[in-house]
């Protein structure tokens, strides 16, 4: 599973790790992805990986919690 937000497409970005001696090596910044249950366009519940900026911006409609059914007595 790729580290990509399903809503906005945000993925890892790259840059340099710079030491005190100004040595440069490659590094990656990973997006803050969370697995959430959402309601898709068809009304189905599914799990997707979404970045926290999309969650806080309200771009995701979270699925309501399903309450367990009590056994008949």
N, C-alpha and C positions, 0 to 999 in steps of 0.2 A: 504494500500500500504506500503510495507516494505521500510525501509530506507537503501536501498542497491543500489549501482551503477550497472546499467545493463551492462556496458562494462567490468569493472575489478572485480566486486563483492565486492568492499569495503563496509563495514558496520560499525556499531557502535563498539567501543572498550571500555573496562572497565578498571577501576583502582580504586585508593583510593583518596578521598579528605582528605588532611592532614591539620589539624588545627595547630595553633601556639603551642598548648599544646600537639601536636603529637597524637591527637585523629584521628582515621581513620574511614571513612565511605565510602561506595561504590559510585561511580559516573560513568557517561558515556560520552565519546567523540563521537559526531555525525559527520559523513563525510559532507563536504560541497557539497550538492547535488543541482543541478539546473535542472529544467524541460526544455528540449530543443526539438525542432522538428528536426528529422533526416530523412535521406533517408536510408531505410533498404536495404537488399540484393536484394529484389524484386523490388526496385525502389519506394516503397510506402512511403508516408509521415506519420510519427507517432511520438507521444510524448513519451519521455522516461526520466527517472531521471538518470543523469550522474554526476559524481564528477568533480570538476573543474580541477583536475590534468589530467583527460582524455581529457577534452576539450582543455586545453592549450598544451597537448602533440600531438594534432592532431589525436587522435584515433576516432574522431567522424566526420562524414560528415554531416554538417548542411544542412537542406533543404532550398532552396531559398524561399524568400518571394513571396507569391502569390499576384499579384496586382489585385485590384477589377476591374471588367469589367464595363465600362461605359454603362448606359442604352442607347438604340438606340433613336435618336432624329428625 
